[in-house]
Amino acid sequence: MMDTPEHAAALGALRTALGDALSVDQIDLAPLTADKSGHDSHSLPLALVTARSIADVQATMRIATEFQLPVVPRGAGTGLAGGAVASAGQLVLSTLAMNRILEVSVADELAVVEPGIINADLNAELAALGLWFVPDPASKAISTVGGNIATNAGGLLCAKYGVTREAVLGLKLVLADGRMLHLGHRSVKGVTGLDLTALVIGSEGTLGVIVEATVKLRPLRTGAVATIAAYFPDVTTAASASAAITAAAIRPAAMELLDSRSLHSIDRFLGVNLAGRGETLLLVQTDGAASEAEAASALRIITGLGGDADITHDAAAGEELFAIRRAFHPALEAEGSVLIEDIAVPRSALPAMFAAIVEIEERYGIPIPTVAHAGDGNLHPNFVYTPGPAGEVPEIIWRAADDMFRVALALGGTLSGEHGIGILKRRWLADELGADQVALQDQIRAVFDPLGILNPGKG
């Protein structure tokens, strides 16, 4: 759409520089108004650039700066906070086609990759070398490494192995004016200057466009893996069990908690009857040299708190159990529009947070199916709703979410453990950070992007 003469001139410059990498076809633009968060701008962006090289990204940003054109960086569009949602007058810059592995160093345990490579595809290639890129978001089969970095994605294994930030050594970042920065290093250690690499990780495309990443690798997990499936009559007891496991200095590779509503949704979606055994499911997986001892200790805690548990040492059976957890979001999407939330509290506060969610459900008369990465206190409360006439989230949902966020903050938690702020949580940002810190962050963004054209209104 050529809304103004300025837009027409910008599109002409982009077409000259990029050729068929530029599209204004409505079929290409329509998916860009939404992501997996449930938010939809219902307003087609100006155009899409499908970058195939760093040069394409640099050319796009130089022209965007010249015409002061807002740019929304985008990968696979699997974000859960509206961070890659575009609207009228904006240019979407996709790095999804930049999906090559440029280098793997077995000796240095690192890889150099383009941002568009799918997380699971990278690990499929690394497995033959006995290596592993650790970040493990539930969306790993469809999310990009660049998107993982832009949101500092977490996932099922980060309680033991860390979030994306711990797996990134360096980045190439294209600034708003087209200049490129080489951030970080290839060495294990490096403290030269301010750590701009860490600043960019989780910045949601507001500081620059990630065009290359040097990431840390680990040897593939070897040895015994034990997986426990424990059923409880209620979610607060299950949360108490998970808190007791971490308090006992047990470090599971993954520990996932699914409440009653989540379990029933998955039952309907998969055609199974997990809830027939218990209203809440706690999955615990241990690995490494201490796997057997840690699993035995965890099992004693679980049964001591009334859990009905099975344990398996078969890796395939363990993966089948965690496939149940990964089915959670598809199960909810099959039931209606979903607002997927993301809060985190200290692990000892998990029982109190779950109890508060139950109370909020009762107060507002709305279901809030909730799963948690219980190993690190990260909860995902979900609101299944019927959109308003313009596709909007009903106000009662936002009121319930507001109460939930305030409880999380009061418990010493945070608005987002891994999804980011995007569009959906900006209204609460000052509640957690305070006005002075929000102002300082705005000043930092202005240093990277003086015109404010990079992902405006996000993060």
Solvent accessible surface area in square Angstrom, and as a share of the most:
residue,aa,sasa,rsa
1,M,101,0.45
2,M,133,0.59
3,D,70,0.36
4,T,52,0.30
5,P,109,0.69
6,E,107,0.48
7,H,31,0.14
8,A,38,0.30
9,A,50,0.39
10,A,1,0.00
11,L,6,0.03
12,G,37,0.36
13,A,31,0.24
14,L,0,0.00
15,R,105,0.38
16,T,122,0.71
17,A,56,0.43
18,L,16,0.08
19,G,32,0.31
20,D,115,0.60
21,A,3,0.02
22,L,6,0.03
23,S,23,0.15
24,V,55,0.32
25,D,72,0.37
26,Q,112,0.50
27,I,143,0.72
28,D,61,0.31
29,L,0,0.00
30,A,55,0.43
31,P,82,0.52
32,L,13,0.07
33,T,10,0.06
34,A,27,0.21
35,D,18,0.09
36,K,85,0.36
37,S,0,0.00
38,G,40,0.39
39,H,53,0.24
40,D,49,0.25
41,S,32,0.20
42,H,119,0.53
43,S,33,0.22
44,L,43,0.21
45,P,1,0.00
46,L,1,0.01
47,A,0,0.00
48,L,21,0.10
49,V,0,0.00
50,T,42,0.24
51,A,0,0.00
52,R,127,0.46
53,S,43,0.28
54,I,40,0.20
55,A,65,0.50
56,D,27,0.14
57,V,0,0.00
58,Q,38,0.17
59,A,16,0.12
60,T,0,0.00
61,M,0,0.00
62,R,127,0.46
63,I,19,0.10
64,A,0,0.00
65,T,37,0.22
66,E,125,0.56
67,F,58,0.24
68,Q,120,0.53
69,L,4,0.02
70,P,39,0.25
71,V,0,0.00
72,V,0,0.00
73,P,22,0.14
74,R,28,0.10
75,G,20,0.20
76,A,36,0.28
77,G,11,0.10
78,T,23,0.13
79,G,29,0.28
80,L,35,0.17
81,A,5,0.04
82,G,0,0.00
83,G,17,0.16
84,A,17,0.13
85,V,3,0.02
86,A,0,0.00
87,S,36,0.23
88,A,61,0.47
89,G,14,0.13
90,Q,22,0.10
91,L,0,0.00
92,V,0,0.00
93,L,0,0.00
94,S,11,0.07
95,T,12,0.07
96,L,74,0.37
97,A,45,0.35
98,M,0,0.00
99,N,80,0.41
100,R,146,0.53
101,I,54,0.27
102,L,71,0.35
103,E,66,0.30
104,V,46,0.26
105,S,19,0.12
106,V,82,0.47
107,A,100,0.78
108,D,87,0.45
109,E,67,0.30
110,L,1,0.00
111,A,0,0.00
112,V,12,0.07
113,V,0,0.00
114,E,9,0.04
115,P,3,0.02
116,G,2,0.02
117,I,10,0.05
118,I,34,0.17
119,N,0,0.00
120,A,34,0.26
121,D,75,0.39
122,L,0,0.00
123,N,31,0.16
124,A,72,0.56
125,E,111,0.50
126,L,1,0.00
127,A,48,0.37
128,A,96,0.75
129,L,88,0.44
130,G,31,0.30
131,L,8,0.04
132,W,25,0.09
133,F,0,0.00
134,V,9,0.05
135,P,4,0.03
136,D,11,0.06
137,P,11,0.07
138,A,37,0.29
139,S,36,0.23
140,K,60,0.25
141,A,76,0.59
142,I,85,0.43
143,S,6,0.04
144,T,3,0.02
145,V,0,0.00
146,G,9,0.09
147,G,29,0.28
148,N,3,0.02
149,I,0,0.00
150,A,22,0.17
151,T,39,0.22
152,N,26,0.13
153,A,11,0.09
154,G,1,0.01
155,G,1,0.01
156,L,5,0.03
157,L,15,0.07
158,C,17,0.10
159,A,32,0.25
160,K,74,0.31
161,Y,32,0.12
162,G,18,0.17
163,V,39,0.23
164,T,0,0.00
165,R,92,0.34
166,E,91,0.41
167,A,8,0.06
168,V,13,0.08
169,L,12,0.06
170,G,4,0.04
171,L,5,0.03
172,K,48,0.20
173,L,0,0.00
174,V,0,0.00
175,L,10,0.05
176,A,5,0.04
177,D,57,0.29
178,G,3,0.03
179,R,148,0.54
180,M,55,0.25
181,L,51,0.25
182,H,126,0.56
183,L,19,0.09
184,G,45,0.43
185,H,67,0.30
186,R,115,0.42
187,S,61,0.39
188,V,130,0.75
189,K,175,0.74
190,G,40,0.39
191,V,146,0.84
192,T,139,0.81
193,G,65,0.62
194,L,159,0.79
195,D,97,0.50
196,L,60,0.30
197,T,9,0.05
198,A,29,0.23
199,L,69,0.34
200,V,2,0.01
201,I,5,0.02
202,G,28,0.27
203,S,18,0.12
204,E,16,0.07
205,G,9,0.08
206,T,6,0.03
207,L,6,0.03
208,G,5,0.04
209,V,4,0.02
210,I,16,0.08
211,V,0,0.00
212,E,22,0.10
213,A,2,0.01
214,T,16,0.10
215,V,0,0.00
216,K,79,0.34
217,L,6,0.03
218,R,108,0.40
219,P,80,0.50
220,L,70,0.35
221,R,80,0.29
222,T,110,0.64
223,G,66,0.64
224,A,45,0.35
225,V,29,0.17
226,A,0,0.00
227,T,2,0.01
228,I,1,0.00
229,A,6,0.04
230,A,0,0.00
231,Y,15,0.06
232,F,2,0.01
233,P,91,0.57
234,D,58,0.30
235,V,16,0.09
236,T,46,0.27
237,T,37,0.22
238,A,0,0.00
239,A,0,0.00
240,S,42,0.27
241,A,0,0.00
242,S,1,0.00
243,A,16,0.12
244,A,35,0.27
245,I,0,0.00
246,T,13,0.08
247,A,90,0.70
248,A,54,0.42
249,A,77,0.60
250,I,10,0.05
251,R,93,0.34
252,P,4,0.03
253,A,0,0.00
254,A,2,0.02
255,M,2,0.01
256,E,0,0.00
257,L,0,0.00
258,L,0,0.00
259,D,13,0.07
260,S,33,0.21
261,R,107,0.39
262,S,0,0.00
263,L,0,0.00
264,H,70,0.31
265,S,3,0.02
266,I,0,0.00
267,D,13,0.07
268,R,156,0.57
269,F,92,0.38
270,L,80,0.40
271,G,67,0.65
272,V,70,0.40
273,N,115,0.59
274,L,28,0.14
275,A,11,0.08
276,G,57,0.55
277,R,102,0.37
278,G,12,0.12
279,E,64,0.29
280,T,1,0.00
281,L,0,0.00
282,L,0,0.00
283,L,0,0.00
284,V,0,0.00
285,Q,9,0.04
286,T,1,0.00
287,D,2,0.01
288,G,32,0.30
289,A,121,0.94
290,A,50,0.39
291,S,1,0.01
292,E,93,0.42
293,A,67,0.52
294,E,31,0.14
295,A,1,0.01
296,A,44,0.34
297,S,31,0.20
298,A,0,0.00
299,L,46,0.23
300,R,156,0.57
301,I,39,0.20
302,I,0,0.00
303,T,74,0.43
304,G,66,0.63
305,L,75,0.37
306,G,54,0.52
307,G,9,0.09
308,D,68,0.35
309,A,25,0.19
310,D,72,0.37
311,I,62,0.32
312,T,30,0.18
313,H,97,0.43
314,D,78,0.40
315,A,67,0.52
316,A,66,0.51
317,A,32,0.25
318,G,1,0.01
319,E,95,0.42
320,E,122,0.55
321,L,38,0.19
322,F,7,0.03
323,A,54,0.42
324,I,23,0.11
325,R,2,0.01
326,R,62,0.22
327,A,11,0.09
328,F,0,0.00
329,H,31,0.14
330,P,55,0.35
331,A,1,0.01
332,L,0,0.00
333,E,83,0.37
334,A,73,0.57
335,E,74,0.33
336,G,35,0.34
337,S,38,0.24
338,V,10,0.06
339,L,2,0.01
340,I,6,0.03
341,E,1,0.01
342,D,1,0.00
343,I,0,0.00
344,A,16,0.12
345,V,7,0.04
346,P,59,0.37
347,R,82,0.30
348,S,95,0.61
349,A,13,0.10
350,L,0,0.00
351,P,29,0.18
352,A,49,0.38
353,M,0,0.00
354,F,2,0.01
355,A,46,0.35
356,A,18,0.14
357,I,4,0.02
358,V,57,0.33
359,E,77,0.35
360,I,0,0.00
361,E,18,0.08
362,E,132,0.59
363,R,126,0.46
364,Y,47,0.18
365,G,65,0.63
366,I,25,0.13
367,P,58,0.36
368,I,0,0.00
369,P,6,0.04
370,T,0,0.00
371,V,0,0.00
372,A,0,0.00
373,H,7,0.03
374,A,0,0.00
375,G,3,0.03
376,D,46,0.24
377,G,0,0.00
378,N,8,0.04
379,L,0,0.00
380,H,3,0.01
381,P,0,0.00
382,N,0,0.00
383,F,0,0.00
384,V,36,0.21
385,Y,20,0.08
386,T,113,0.66
387,P,54,0.34
388,G,23,0.22
389,P,146,0.92
390,A,77,0.59
391,G,32,0.31
392,E,80,0.36
393,V,21,0.12
394,P,38,0.24
395,E,102,0.46
396,I,60,0.31
397,I,6,0.03
398,W,27,0.09
399,R,115,0.42
400,A,0,0.00
401,A,0,0.00
402,D,33,0.17
403,D,32,0.17
404,M,0,0.00
405,F,1,0.00
406,R,121,0.44
407,V,46,0.26
408,A,0,0.00
409,L,41,0.20
410,A,89,0.69
411,L,56,0.28
412,G,58,0.55
413,G,15,0.15
414,T,38,0.22
415,L,1,0.01
416,S,24,0.15
417,G,32,0.31
418,E,17,0.08
419,H,23,0.10
420,G,14,0.13
421,I,21,0.11
422,G,0,0.00
423,I,55,0.28
424,L,12,0.06
425,K,6,0.03
426,R,97,0.35
427,R,146,0.53
428,W,8,0.03
429,L,25,0.12
430,A,52,0.41
431,D,70,0.36
432,E,64,0.29
433,L,44,0.22
434,G,30,0.28
435,A,78,0.60
436,D,127,0.66
437,Q,80,0.35
438,V,36,0.21
439,A,46,0.35
440,L,100,0.50
441,Q,58,0.26
442,D,72,0.37
443,Q,108,0.48
444,I,55,0.28
445,R,56,0.20
446,A,52,0.41
447,V,119,0.68
448,F,22,0.09
449,D,7,0.04
450,P,107,0.67
451,L,87,0.43
452,G,45,0.43
453,I,6,0.03
454,L,6,0.03
455,N,3,0.02
456,P,48,0.30
457,G,47,0.46
458,K,9,0.04
459,G,5,0.05
